[in-house]
């Protein structure tokens, strides 16, 4: 993190204050890109801190991944479930240009930080809401993670050897792609604000980002064609809806999920997994 004293105003977003209420990767790194463009980004965490702080690291008491993801920002801890913490945030919104959050869609209203409420405080506010599956729909209030969306969207099938051999794209590619779209959208909204004087609400989701790379393939399927793509002898010609074989991705990505699920390959078999639920869940992060 940096301080106000050692920041020099420079870049096209100089003078723009961004309130970063995000955790993990996609949202925070999107705000980091805005800081790279000169914005004054203030990361606001709960008293428990961003979960990314617990990512394994060779530094004692610090996570290199967290520090790299959140470089160039100032930081503040606020308990938004308390009146005093919420009041502080509302005062910050009065002077901020942008607020970015990645809560589930029902959470901002419950905390008192949803766009309709904050718009009354600052009509020029650009408010970006990043979700897993969008603001509406049957999955809207579920948490979304890069690897889960790769599987749901079919990206793992496109990358691998068909529906029987899916392969994740390593490096959190969907998170970083969404980060770029976030920075792109915020910059466009700020340009619109300069012309109109009005802020606006931006809706982003990991699901939209995940569906974009496979769009040509899906359009081909809709037209009744079946194309094959070969790359290093990997077949990617099967549609994600192929029911003949399936793989299951399990990700214990938060402490309250952790350690409860263990996959054991049946002895003497080369495929398939038997799932076992431990009686007492154990934290995945220590």
Secondary structure, 3 states (H helix, E strand, C coil): CCCCCCCCCCCCCCCCEEEECCCCCHHHHHHHHHHHCCCEEEEEECCCCCHHHHCCCCCCCCCHHHHHHCCCEEEEECCCCCHHHHHHHHHHHHHCCEEEECCCCCHHHHHCCCHHHHHHHCCCCEEEEEECCCCCCCCCCCCCCHHHHHHHHCHHHHHCCCCCCCCCCCCCHHHHHHHHHHHHHHHHHHHHHHHHCCCEEEEEEHHHHHHHHCHHHHHHHHCCCCCCCEECCEECCCCCCCCCCCCCCCCCCCCCCCCCEEEECCCCCCCCCEEEECCCCCCCCC
